[in-house]
Amino acid sequence: MSEPQQRDTMAEDALQARIDTLAPWFHNINLGGIWTAPDHFLGDYPGRKFERFAHALPADLTGKSVLDIGCNAGFYSIEMKRRGAARVLGIDWDDRYLAQARLAAEALAFDDVEFAKLSVYDVGSLGEQFDVVIFMGVLYHLRHPLLALDLIREHVARDMLIFQSLTRGAKAVAEIADDYDFNEPDAFDEPGYPKLHFVEREFAHDWTNWWVPNRAANEAMLRAAGFTIESGPHDEVYICRAGPVPFADYGPVGAVYPAVGGSK
Ligand SMILES: C[S@@+](CC[C@H](N)C(=O)[O-])C[C@H]1O[C@@H](n2cnc3c(N)ncnc32)[C@H](O)[C@@H]1O
């Protein structure tokens, strides 16, 4: 074996060892020929999923700022950087996922993607708004999902929100009346009525799954938090814009929760 080839093999072995140390990976990312989760139970995830809605996102993010909440190993953060975003900040609550994200960004030479340990409940501490906020695959892991959406709307979402949630139940979306009579017996049993299914124990062998919305609940919660749904380019995925918060005229209906350490 010639010398440069030997060096390449050594570098690949070293990278593979670093990937293995941080396993298991939820994001399957191609780090220069080495895949991080080749045996993912969802196949090539989230690459395959992204292919189905990537067209709905701005192709050019030059000059834009992006916040990726629950960034995991940074798949979406890196994709936004590929689209030219000026600033990308990925936050997650899990140290191992953050270490994966840092390794992926380093291996792909996206050194200026920032990653920080921060919970969605503490986004107010950033004291900053972002042009694009990604909130994919996190809502159902939260014990307080609407609080999280309220905090995102109040503190960090300047314009676009890219949202996804694990979704189960009816795909129908019922026309919701402005009000229901106290004695109305049937409305809540309509399949298309917004519903969050509460998981007391585990779902999919994961105790961090707490609420599984149906499609109507995803849409209703986004609207209730002050997001206008622009499109639903793929199952469970929504592209939204920050809009008026319903009932805001009645006072602070949204995130009555301190912006931890923040300026607001
Ligand atoms: C199912 S993964 C989704 C990852 C990625 N956003 C995606 O769509 O592929 C959920 C991620 O949310 C993170 N997470 C869970 N609770 C969180 C919280 N309170 N604040 C920030 N991240 C959280 C987890 O650590 C995990 O990385």
The ligand as an SDF file (V2000), in Angstrom:
LIG
                    3D

 27 29  0  0  0  0  0  0  0  0999 V2000
  -36.8030   12.1410   17.7110 C   0  0  0  0  0  0  0  0  0  0  0  0
  -35.3830   13.1670   17.9390 S   0  0  0  0  0  0  0  0  0  0  0  0
  -35.6160   14.3060   16.5900 C   0  0  0  0  0  0  0  0  0  0  0  0
  -34.3030   14.7940   16.0480 C   0  0  0  0  0  0  0  0  0  0  0  0
  -34.3920   15.7310   14.8550 C   0  0  0  0  0  0  0  0  0  0  0  0
  -34.9610   17.0080   15.1960 N   0  0  0  0  0  0  0  0  0  0  0  0
  -35.1400   15.0800   13.7360 C   0  0  0  0  0  0  0  0  0  0  0  0
  -36.2520   15.5150   13.3940 O   0  0  0  0  0  0  0  0  0  0  0  0
  -34.6030   14.1380   13.1620 O   0  0  0  0  0  0  0  0  0  0  0  0
  -35.8060   14.1660   19.3480 C   0  0  0  0  0  0  0  0  0  0  0  0
  -34.6840   15.0630   19.8020 C   0  0  0  0  0  0  0  0  0  0  0  0
  -35.2160   16.0170   20.7110 O   0  0  0  0  0  0  0  0  0  0  0  0
  -34.3080   16.1590   21.7820 C   0  0  0  0  0  0  0  0  0  0  0  0
  -35.0530   16.6900   22.9320 N   0  0  0  0  0  0  0  0  0  0  0  0
  -35.9230   16.0400   23.7390 C   0  0  0  0  0  0  0  0  0  0  0  0
  -36.3930   16.8630   24.6740 N   0  0  0  0  0  0  0  0  0  0  0  0
  -35.8070   18.0700   24.4570 C   0  0  0  0  0  0  0  0  0  0  0  0
  -35.8950   19.3300   25.1020 C   0  0  0  0  0  0  0  0  0  0  0  0
  -36.6560   19.5050   26.1700 N   0  0  0  0  0  0  0  0  0  0  0  0
  -35.1760   20.3480   24.6040 N   0  0  0  0  0  0  0  0  0  0  0  0
  -34.3900   20.1760   23.5180 C   0  0  0  0  0  0  0  0  0  0  0  0
  -34.2550   19.0060   22.8810 N   0  0  0  0  0  0  0  0  0  0  0  0
  -34.9520   17.9720   23.3470 C   0  0  0  0  0  0  0  0  0  0  0  0
  -33.7560   14.7580   21.9810 C   0  0  0  0  0  0  0  0  0  0  0  0
  -32.5600   14.7530   22.7240 O   0  0  0  0  0  0  0  0  0  0  0  0
  -33.5880   14.3100   20.5410 C   0  0  0  0  0  0  0  0  0  0  0  0
  -32.3420   14.6710   20.0180 O   0  0  0  0  0  0  0  0  0  0  0  0
  1  2  1  0
  2  3  1  0
  2 10  1  0
  3  4  1  0
  4  5  1  0
  5  6  1  0
  5  7  1  0
  7  8  2  0
  7  9  1  0
 10 11  1  0
 11 12  1  0
 11 26  1  0
 12 13  1  0
 13 14  1  0
 13 24  1  0
 14 15  1  0
 14 23  1  0
 15 16  2  0
 16 17  1  0
 17 18  1  0
 17 23  2  0
 18 19  1  0
 18 20  2  0
 20 21  1  0
 21 22  2  0
 22 23  1  0
 24 25  1  0
 24 26  1  0
 26 27  1  0
M  CHG  2   2   1   9  -1
M  END
$$$$
